[in-house]
Amino acid sequence: MLKTVGAIAGGVFVGALVMEIVRTKCPDTMDKFYAKLGSLSTAIKGGFLEGYRSTGKPSESAEVTA
């Protein structure tokens, strides 16, 4: 288990280091990436909310009668 935690921590560190290098070398690429990521998350959120609202109220047969 200690090896797994070490591998995860190392992967996070290496990933953060690579992101910093890419961000400093190509800042416009990262801006485009963040813009695409933002629009994707907005679309996913909108789709979820639309589906959630379209479910409507539960039917009367689904209600529990006492």
C-alpha positions as CSV (number, residue, x, y, z in Angstrom):
1,M,0.0,0.0,0.0
2,L,2.9,2.3,0.7
3,K,4.2,1.8,-2.8
4,T,0.9,2.7,-4.3
5,V,0.7,5.9,-2.2
6,G,4.2,6.8,-3.3
7,A,3.5,6.1,-6.9
8,I,0.4,8.3,-6.8
9,A,2.3,11.1,-5.0
10,G,5.1,10.9,-7.6
11,G,2.7,10.9,-10.5
12,V,0.9,14.0,-9.1
13,F,4.3,15.7,-8.7
14,V,5.5,14.8,-12.2
15,G,2.2,15.9,-13.7
16,A,2.3,19.3,-11.9
17,L,5.9,19.8,-13.1
18,V,5.0,19.0,-16.7
19,M,2.0,21.3,-16.6
20,E,4.2,24.2,-15.3
21,I,6.8,23.6,-18.0
22,V,4.1,23.5,-20.7
23,R,2.5,26.6,-19.2
24,T,5.7,28.6,-19.3
25,K,6.8,27.4,-22.8
26,C,3.3,27.7,-24.5
27,P,1.0,29.9,-22.5
28,D,-1.4,30.4,-25.5
29,T,-1.9,26.6,-25.8
30,M,-2.8,26.4,-22.1
31,D,-5.3,29.3,-22.5
32,K,-7.0,27.4,-25.4
33,F,-7.0,24.2,-23.4
34,Y,-8.6,26.0,-20.4
35,A,-11.2,27.6,-22.7
36,K,-12.2,24.3,-24.2
37,L,-12.3,22.6,-20.8
38,G,-14.6,25.4,-19.5
39,S,-17.0,25.2,-22.5
40,L,-17.1,21.4,-22.1
41,S,-17.9,21.5,-18.4
42,T,-20.6,24.1,-19.1
43,A,-22.1,21.9,-21.7
44,I,-22.1,18.9,-19.4
45,K,-23.6,20.9,-16.6
46,G,-26.3,22.2,-19.0
47,G,-27.1,18.7,-20.2
48,F,-27.4,17.4,-16.7
49,L,-29.7,20.1,-15.5
50,E,-31.9,19.8,-18.6
51,G,-32.2,16.0,-18.0
52,Y,-32.8,16.6,-14.3
53,R,-35.6,19.1,-15.0
54,S,-37.2,17.0,-17.7
55,T,-37.8,14.1,-15.3
56,G,-40.6,16.1,-13.7
57,K,-42.4,15.1,-10.5
58,P,-42.7,11.5,-9.5
59,S,-45.9,9.8,-10.6
60,E,-48.7,9.1,-8.2
61,S,-48.1,5.3,-8.4
62,A,-44.6,5.8,-7.1
63,E,-45.7,7.6,-4.0
64,V,-46.0,5.6,-0.8
65,T,-49.4,5.6,0.8
66,A,-49.8,5.3,4.5
